[in-house]
Amino acid sequence: MFEQIGAVLERAPAERERTPVRRQSRARGRCEGVFWRRTNRQDVRTIVLAARRYELAGRQPGARNGPLGGVAIELLELFANLVDFRTGRLEPSIDTLMLKLRRSRDAIVRALKNLRAHGFLDWLRRYQPTGNEGRGPQVQQTSNAYRMSLPDRARQLLGRWGVAPPLPDDHVQAEAERAADIEAHRVSLDIEARTLFDVGDNPLGQALARLGKAINLRESVRQTESLSGSINNRKE
């Protein structure tokens, strides 16, 4: 009987090695190019402001938190300070977020899920090589790549903050006066200087300026000759 049991065990498949990284993880350094996008300080601050208003608008009477929660707002504010505006790079680890905000891992993970569920944040799971040359896992989980977003339903809560403000009346008046001064200066220039002013001090502008100067000189000579002829005729 023991021999039969041994034979069965020998034929049994070996236990499948556990996957060292989570599902749908992507290789670090190969997936972020189409995920991260360039941003600026105004855009990320707008996202934070919209999240604050979204949190207030969704809070039920008597409730302490809204749909996002206070930790989620803290996370967005931290992300706004950590993101690289030029590239959109944003990849803090959970441990870094815990250290910066002094929050537990569960609180951070729950806040991240809330932000993603309501459209303020998205991320890519990533892995990287372990450097092992022998047996053992060849890759390991690494920090996520994050991207901040502004959902439409939150954008609507911004009101006038969501669009560029109109220019003040004094700005319009100042621009009109400036345009009038520039035109008055342009009219006061001779044809050569005016051509450079209009076209620019470049090869084309300089060529047109020389042409204009030649035409102006020819007209001046013609007027002088005409005036001299008139004076001679009178003398005769």
Secondary structure, DSSP 8 states (H G I E B T S, - for coil): -HHHHHHHHHHS-------SS-TT-EETTTSSTTT-----HHHHHHHHHHHHHHHHHT--TT-S--SS-HHHHHHHHHHHHHS-TTT------HHHHHHHHT--HHHHHHHHHHHHHTTSEEEEEEEEE----SSS-SEEEEEEEEEE---HHHHGGGGGGGS-----HHHHHHHHHHHHHHHHHHHHS-HHHHHHHHH-SSHHHHHHHHHHHHHHHHHHHHHHHHHHHHHHHHH-
